[in-house]
């Protein structure tokens, strides 16, 4: 239940179209559902504006399916991240309309389809094609949370003319997510071109001295461009979520 639905129910109680007992029954469901292995947070959308997201890594396929079923019972959209095809196959038993993005390893189930609240654009920029899985996770997250998303892929500093030829797309964005591995320099370049927040996402893509994304992380943390914030290595979801929060301010 989101804030609009709660207000509608309370208005119904006030005007007599909703019985007090029915309203109490609905409110009782709000805090969380204790499933033994998980406590599904039905109150999260009311608190934060977004429903709980399922992180599939470390969970069994059956556990994910049961959590999905519980979230769907509340009528909310569902986003699951770090999901393999085995998890997707299991989720299909509960939601045949579930959509799987193999690159992003995400599962999306839409129960509430609505247009974005505003015309503000989040632009996801990736340095190389090898960074696409993380960039796609950011894109899917931002879109599922109700944002307009533009993308600009494979435009790293090794061929900076590819980025500069798309400057207009960068300038039209309200928030930018920049995904890069290797040395992670792209975030600084983009940060120096725009007057909007840049969320930098280091990826684990690179050779030995990349140290699993640590070199890109340190480069981004040491960016000389102002307005660049950094999330964890390979955390496309975190970047998409943060960009969505900024975009709805």
HUMO-V79246 format. One record per backbone hydrogen bond with DSSP energy under -1.0 kcal/mol. NH is the residue of the N-H (numbers start at 1). CO is the residue of the C=O. E is the energy in kcal/mol with one decimal. If there is no record, write none. Layout:
nh->{NH & NH}
co->{CO & CO}
e->{E & E}
This chain:
nh->{6 & 7 & 8 & 9 & 10 & 11 & 12 & 13 & 14 & 15 & 17 & 18 & 23 & 24 & 25 & 26 & 27 & 28 & 30 & 33 & 35 & 37 & 40 & 42 & 43 & 47 & 48 & 49 & 54 & 56 & 59 & 64 & 65 & 66 & 67 & 68 & 69 & 70 & 71 & 72 & 73 & 74 & 75 & 76 & 78 & 80 & 81 & 83 & 88 & 89 & 90 & 91 & 92 & 93 & 94 & 95 & 98 & 99 & 101 & 105 & 106 & 107 & 108 & 109 & 122 & 123 & 124 & 125 & 126 & 127 & 131 & 132 & 135 & 136 & 137 & 138 & 139 & 140 & 141 & 142 & 143 & 144 & 145 & 146 & 147 & 150 & 152 & 155 & 156 & 159 & 162 & 164 & 165 & 166 & 167 & 170 & 171 & 172 & 173 & 174 & 175 & 176 & 177 & 178 & 179 & 180 & 182 & 184 & 189 & 190 & 191 & 192 & 193 & 194 & 198 & 199 & 200 & 201 & 203 & 210 & 211 & 214 & 215 & 217 & 218 & 219 & 220 & 221 & 222 & 223 & 229 & 231 & 234 & 235 & 236 & 239 & 240 & 241 & 242 & 243 & 244 & 245 & 246 & 247 & 248 & 249}
co->{2 & 3 & 4 & 5 & 6 & 7 & 8 & 9 & 10 & 11 & 12 & 12 & 19 & 20 & 21 & 22 & 23 & 24 & 27 & 40 & 38 & 35 & 33 & 40 & 31 & 43 & 44 & 45 & 79 & 81 & 56 & 60 & 61 & 62 & 63 & 64 & 65 & 66 & 67 & 68 & 69 & 71 & 72 & 71 & 109 & 107 & 54 & 105 & 84 & 85 & 86 & 87 & 88 & 90 & 91 & 91 & 95 & 108 & 106 & 101 & 101 & 80 & 99 & 78 & 148 & 175 & 150 & 177 & 152 & 179 & 128 & 129 & 131 & 132 & 133 & 134 & 135 & 136 & 137 & 138 & 139 & 140 & 141 & 143 & 142 & 122 & 124 & 126 & 127 & 156 & 159 & 160 & 161 & 163 & 164 & 166 & 167 & 168 & 170 & 121 & 121 & 197 & 123 & 199 & 125 & 201 & 205 & 181 & 185 & 186 & 187 & 188 & 190 & 190 & 227 & 176 & 229 & 178 & 180 & 207 & 208 & 211 & 210 & 213 & 214 & 215 & 216 & 217 & 218 & 220 & 198 & 200 & 202 & 232 & 234 & 235 & 236 & 237 & 238 & 239 & 240 & 241 & 242 & 243 & 244 & 246}
e->{-2.2 & -2.5 & -2.2 & -2.3 & -2.5 & -2.5 & -1.8 & -2.0 & -2.1 & -2.5 & -1.2 & -1.7 & -2.1 & -2.6 & -2.0 & -1.9 & -2.5 & -2.1 & -1.4 & -2.2 & -3.4 & -1.4 & -2.1 & -1.3 & -1.4 & -1.8 & -3.4 & -1.8 & -2.4 & -2.5 & -2.6 & -2.1 & -2.3 & -2.4 & -2.2 & -2.8 & -2.5 & -1.9 & -2.5 & -2.6 & -1.3 & -1.2 & -2.0 & -1.1 & -2.6 & -2.6 & -3.0 & -2.9 & -2.1 & -2.5 & -1.4 & -2.5 & -2.1 & -1.1 & -1.4 & -2.4 & -2.1 & -2.8 & -2.4 & -2.0 & -1.3 & -2.4 & -2.5 & -2.5 & -2.6 & -2.4 & -2.8 & -3.7 & -2.2 & -2.5 & -1.5 & -1.7 & -2.1 & -3.5 & -1.7 & -1.9 & -2.4 & -3.0 & -2.0 & -2.5 & -2.6 & -2.6 & -1.8 & -1.8 & -1.5 & -2.7 & -2.6 & -1.8 & -1.8 & -1.7 & -2.1 & -2.3 & -1.6 & -1.9 & -1.2 & -1.4 & -2.5 & -1.4 & -1.1 & -3.3 & -1.4 & -2.3 & -2.9 & -2.6 & -3.4 & -2.1 & -3.2 & -2.6 & -1.6 & -2.6 & -2.5 & -1.5 & -1.8 & -1.2 & -2.4 & -3.4 & -3.6 & -3.2 & -1.8 & -2.4 & -2.0 & -1.1 & -2.0 & -2.3 & -2.5 & -2.1 & -2.4 & -2.3 & -1.6 & -1.3 & -2.8 & -2.2 & -3.4 & -1.9 & -1.6 & -1.7 & -2.5 & -2.6 & -2.3 & -2.6 & -1.7 & -2.1 & -2.3 & -2.5 & -1.3 & -1.3}
